[in-house]
Amino acid sequence: MESLWRKQTKEIRGRAQEADVKLDRTTWDVIVIGAGMAGILTAFYLQEAGKKVLVLEADRICGGQTEGTTAKITSQHGIKYSTLIKSVGMEAARGYALANEKAIREYEKLIKNREIDCQFERRTAYLYSLREKNSLVVEKRAALSMGIDVVTEDKGELPFQVKGVIGFPNQAQFSPLKFARNIAAELTILENCRVTELKEHLVIAEKKVFTAEKIVVATHYPIMDIPGFYFLRQHQSRSYVLALSGCKRIEGMYYGVDREGLSFRQAGDHLLLGGASHRTGENKKGGAYEYLEEMARKYYPNCQVEAKWSAQDCMPHDGIPFIGKYSFFTPNIYVITGFQKWGMTFSMIAALILRDEIMGTENTFGKIFNPQRFHLKASLPHLLTDVGVNIKSLTKALFTDKPSCAHLGCKLEWNPDEQSWECPCHGSRYTGEGKLVDNPSVKDLEE
Ligand SMILES: Cc1cc2nc3c(=O)[nH]c(=O)nc-3n(C[C@H](O)[C@H](O)[C@H](O)COP(=O)(O)OP(=O)(O)OC[C@H]3O[C@@H](n4cnc5c(N)ncnc54)[C@H](O)[C@@H]3O)c2cc1C
């Protein structure tokens, strides 16, 4: 289903090419695979630094998860800093916070410099709970220790009473595809070009082979399993969004920290209401849109649903994205993944880190997001859960006639809300006819 952003911004085009056919006869400084927010920002900054860059996109520009975002640009990522301090320590937690704050400023600078008309607005990002305030008090203390300003006033904008609320002032929101349209116009992008294989310096896409000094895999979920082993380091989670008209306007951006918490933000005349998250492949009964519509009717009885859509994101075990060298064994291949539903700031962070790494400049934040790190304490519980899901799904695949995933053979589950087959292990998705929608798989089902 089409997002509000896509309804508003149909056409996003790369720089016009004399003839696409020449692209595979050129040796590129960098090939970026994937034209979502991460891919286009990385390509943009590398090109600005003087590199000759080609972007290869399986589908259309920003046709992946980026068109399904709610596009809050914020360092506030739920109950994050109190968790990170415990699991990975103060230094890494502070780096995470500073990198995200820098990303907000970088967006603002870029948007001002290029005069991009994309409704960039500074806003306060709030966390709220309907049940308790203790976790928010702890999170406030943690955020303050990161140097983030925190307010505790409840502006009373939400259509219910909250038990606790904290806000990070001076965060931002924007219209992501209007922004992307401006950035993509600078770039050489080949659409409808699915990459199926990578070798050092070679990118193989269907019948074409492209050559580059450096390769960046910005395909949302990495498409190469070995080396890197990202399929053992994260799973995917799906969430649903409604764009409503006829609601009271709100100023802040809100994220509910309770299990079934809802998110709210204003987007022009529309209110975006998000929630109903589940692990991809675990929505057998459906009802996600119905649930959100019920909440919309309850809280805004006069509202109309103008658009509805869903998207998914990668959830790394230690709660920190992977940005840097793909593996120890691939010095010229880089990866960007694991955004845990905060990919607007992380796309910017990734673009700046990879620009610096590829240009040979040290980046202060490179170490924190380095994919070769391993935080055992933070990762182990999630790793064990994932292993359990994989064993269950692979075993079921032996005993049912439901289709198996073309990636690693897990049993697919039908998501009635999206009319798609979904893999509970790693999150690949297919249409009812078996056509690939989301990776890590790179193949349709019938192949
Ligand atoms: C419901 C929801 C709400 C969200 N809200 C927010 C928010 O408010 N703020 C925030 O910061 N983040 C938010 N996020 C997260 C954010 O939207 C994502 O992290 C971000 O859009 C991911 O961008 P990406 O470029 O990594 O991935 P994508 O946009 O998916 O781009 C990857 C691209 O790679 C292409 N591709 C894949 N495989 C291949 C291949 N083999 N060959 C060539 N191309 C390929 C795909 O077609 C796609 O275009 C939200 C996520 C969800 C699910």
The ligand as an ORCA input file, in Angstrom:
! r2SCAN-3c Opt
* xyz 0 1
  C       7.265      1.766     10.236
  C       8.643      2.354     10.304
  C       8.808      3.667     10.709
  C      10.066      4.217     10.747
  N      10.210      5.499     11.189
  C      11.451      6.022     11.318
  C      11.630      7.325     11.856
  O      10.689      8.012     12.238
  N      12.898      7.802     11.945
  C      13.972      7.068     11.553
  O      15.100      7.523     11.701
  N      13.815      5.824     11.025
  C      12.591      5.297     10.912
  N      12.436      4.044     10.398
  C      13.604      3.339      9.850
  C      13.987      3.826      8.463
  O      12.838      4.001      7.674
  C      14.914      2.796      7.811
  O      15.934      2.458      8.717
  C      15.562      3.346      6.562
  O      14.580      3.830      5.678
  C      16.386      2.263      5.890
  O      17.008      2.827      4.776
  P      17.942      1.918      3.883
  O      18.490      2.775      2.803
  O      18.906      1.187      4.747
  O      16.976      0.790      3.314
  P      15.973      0.827      2.069
  O      15.232      2.088      1.991
  O      15.195     -0.437      2.132
  O      16.958      0.801      0.830
  C      17.624     -0.359      0.396
  C      17.527     -0.388     -1.102
  O      18.308     -1.477     -1.588
  C      17.642     -2.062     -2.674
  N      18.118     -3.438     -2.827
  C      17.867     -4.498     -2.031
  N      18.470     -5.606     -2.500
  C      19.141     -5.224     -3.605
  C      19.960     -5.916     -4.526
  N      20.195     -7.221     -4.411
  N      20.486     -5.221     -5.586
  C      20.247     -3.873     -5.716
  N      19.461     -3.174     -4.859
  C      18.930     -3.847     -3.816
  C      16.172     -2.002     -2.284
  O      15.323     -2.107     -3.402
  C      16.094     -0.651     -1.588
  O      15.705      0.380     -2.479
  C      11.195      3.456     10.379
  C      11.039      2.134      9.981
  C       9.778      1.572      9.964
  C       9.650      0.137      9.603
*
